[in-house]
Structures are given as C-alpha cells and as structure tokens.
Amino acid sequence: MPEQLSPAPRLLRRQQLEERVALSCSAIYARLDRNSPYFDPAFPRPIKLGNGKRPPVAWVESEVDAYIAARIEASRQAA
C-alpha cells in the first residue's frame, strides 16, 4: 500500500497576509519588531523562502488562522 502524504502547509505572501489580518505592511512589521510599541509576541512569524540579505518571506496560513481566532476570542471575552 502506498504511503499517504500529508498536504503541504499553505503559505501566504505579505499581500495575502495584509488582506487576511486587515493590517498594512508597516503595521505587520511593527508587530514583529521587538523595539516597536506595537510589538505583538503572538503575531505569526514569517518563514524565509530563500537565502541572501533580504530573502522572500511567507507566513504559514494555519498559524495566521490561529492568531485571528485567538484575537476574536480575546475580543469576545473583553466585551
């Protein structure tokens, strides 16, 4: 019997992430910057898709979905 492969994680590029979390590019990177007053340690971290000084990056869709769900839950509990 052939071995079943699990589906590869879906990756989101930055523009897709912007649409998904309703934040601008600068707001996304502010949440990732430890020196920013908007730093959010729970915000999903990007993964590097290459090498070099500024490799392309993407975010794992399931991690983004989990972050959004957590933000919704926190918002509902605060209300």
CYANA upper distance limits for C-alpha pairs under 8 A (distance plus 0.5 A):
  9 PRO  CA     60 VAL  CA      7.13
  9 PRO  CA     61 GLU  CA      7.74
  9 PRO  CA     62 SER  CA      8.08
 10 ARG  CA     60 VAL  CA      6.63
 10 ARG  CA     61 GLU  CA      6.07
 10 ARG  CA     62 SER  CA      8.10
 11 LEU  CA     58 ALA  CA      6.39
 11 LEU  CA     59 TRP  CA      5.98
 11 LEU  CA     60 VAL  CA      5.25
 11 LEU  CA     61 GLU  CA      5.98
 12 LEU  CA     16 GLN  CA      6.15
 12 LEU  CA     17 LEU  CA      6.51
 12 LEU  CA     58 ALA  CA      5.83
 12 LEU  CA     59 TRP  CA      5.57
 12 LEU  CA     60 VAL  CA      6.77
 12 LEU  CA     61 GLU  CA      6.47
 13 ARG  CA     17 LEU  CA      6.73
 13 ARG  CA     57 VAL  CA      7.40
 13 ARG  CA     58 ALA  CA      5.17
 13 ARG  CA     59 TRP  CA      7.01
 14 ARG  CA     18 GLU  CA      6.61
 14 ARG  CA     25 CYS  CA      7.98
 14 ARG  CA     57 VAL  CA      8.17
 14 ARG  CA     58 ALA  CA      6.95
 14 ARG  CA     59 TRP  CA      8.15
 15 GLN  CA     19 GLU  CA      6.91
 15 GLN  CA     25 CYS  CA      8.43
 16 GLN  CA     20 ARG  CA      6.66
 17 LEU  CA     21 VAL  CA      6.57
 17 LEU  CA     22 ALA  CA      8.47
 17 LEU  CA     59 TRP  CA      7.94
 17 LEU  CA     64 VAL  CA      8.46
 18 GLU  CA     22 ALA  CA      5.96
 18 GLU  CA     23 LEU  CA      5.65
 18 GLU  CA     24 SER  CA      6.31
 18 GLU  CA     25 CYS  CA      7.08
 18 GLU  CA     28 ILE  CA      8.10
 19 GLU  CA     23 LEU  CA      7.65
 21 VAL  CA     68 ILE  CA      7.67
 23 LEU  CA     27 ALA  CA      6.35
 23 LEU  CA     28 ILE  CA      6.75
 24 SER  CA     28 ILE  CA      6.74
 25 CYS  CA     29 TYR  CA      6.92
 26 SER  CA     30 ALA  CA      6.54
 27 ALA  CA     31 ARG  CA      6.86
 28 ILE  CA     32 LEU  CA      7.13
 29 TYR  CA     33 ASP  CA      6.67
 30 ALA  CA     36 SER  CA      6.23
 30 ALA  CA     37 PRO  CA      8.33
 30 ALA  CA     38 TYR  CA      6.24
 30 ALA  CA     39 PHE  CA      6.44
 31 ARG  CA     36 SER  CA      7.64
 31 ARG  CA     38 TYR  CA      5.74
 31 ARG  CA     39 PHE  CA      4.50
 31 ARG  CA     40 ASP  CA      5.39
 31 ARG  CA     41 PRO  CA      8.11
 31 ARG  CA     43 PHE  CA      7.15
 32 LEU  CA     39 PHE  CA      6.23
 32 LEU  CA     40 ASP  CA      7.03
 32 LEU  CA     41 PRO  CA      7.85
 32 LEU  CA     43 PHE  CA      7.41
 32 LEU  CA     45 ARG  CA      7.71
 33 ASP  CA     38 TYR  CA      8.44
 33 ASP  CA     39 PHE  CA      6.12
 34 ARG  CA     39 PHE  CA      6.04
 35 ASN  CA     39 PHE  CA      7.59
 42 ALA  CA     67 TYR  CA      7.63
 43 PHE  CA     64 VAL  CA      8.47
 43 PHE  CA     67 TYR  CA      7.11
 44 PRO  CA     59 TRP  CA      7.58
 44 PRO  CA     60 VAL  CA      8.47
 44 PRO  CA     63 GLU  CA      6.61
 44 PRO  CA     64 VAL  CA      6.54
 44 PRO  CA     67 TYR  CA      7.45
 45 ARG  CA     59 TRP  CA      7.24
 46 PRO  CA     57 VAL  CA      6.42
 46 PRO  CA     58 ALA  CA      5.84
 46 PRO  CA     59 TRP  CA      5.19
 46 PRO  CA     60 VAL  CA      7.98
 47 ILE  CA     57 VAL  CA      5.93
 47 ILE  CA     58 ALA  CA      6.00
 47 ILE  CA     59 TRP  CA      6.58
 47 ILE  CA     60 VAL  CA      8.28
 48 LYS  CA     55 PRO  CA      6.65
 48 LYS  CA     56 PRO  CA      6.57
 48 LYS  CA     57 VAL  CA      5.06
 48 LYS  CA     58 ALA  CA      7.26
 49 LEU  CA     55 PRO  CA      6.86
 49 LEU  CA     56 PRO  CA      5.88
 49 LEU  CA     57 VAL  CA      5.84
 49 LEU  CA     58 ALA  CA      7.54
 50 GLY  CA     55 PRO  CA      5.52
 50 GLY  CA     56 PRO  CA      6.64
 50 GLY  CA     57 VAL  CA      8.31
 51 ASN  CA     55 PRO  CA      5.83
 59 TRP  CA     63 GLU  CA      8.10
 59 TRP  CA     64 VAL  CA      7.67
 60 VAL  CA     64 VAL  CA      6.95
 61 GLU  CA     65 ASP  CA      6.62
 62 SER  CA     66 ALA  CA      6.64
 63 GLU  CA     67 TYR  CA      6.70
 64 VAL  CA     68 ILE  CA      6.74
 65 ASP  CA     69 ALA  CA      6.66
 66 ALA  CA     70 ALA  CA      6.64
 67 TYR  CA     71 ARG  CA      6.71
 68 ILE  CA     72 ILE  CA      6.70
 69 ALA  CA     73 GLU  CA      6.67
 70 ALA  CA     74 ALA  CA      6.59
 71 ARG  CA     75 SER  CA      6.56
 72 ILE  CA     76 ARG  CA      6.67
 73 GLU  CA     77 GLN  CA      6.69
 74 ALA  CA     78 ALA  CA      6.70
 75 SER  CA     79 ALA  CA      6.92
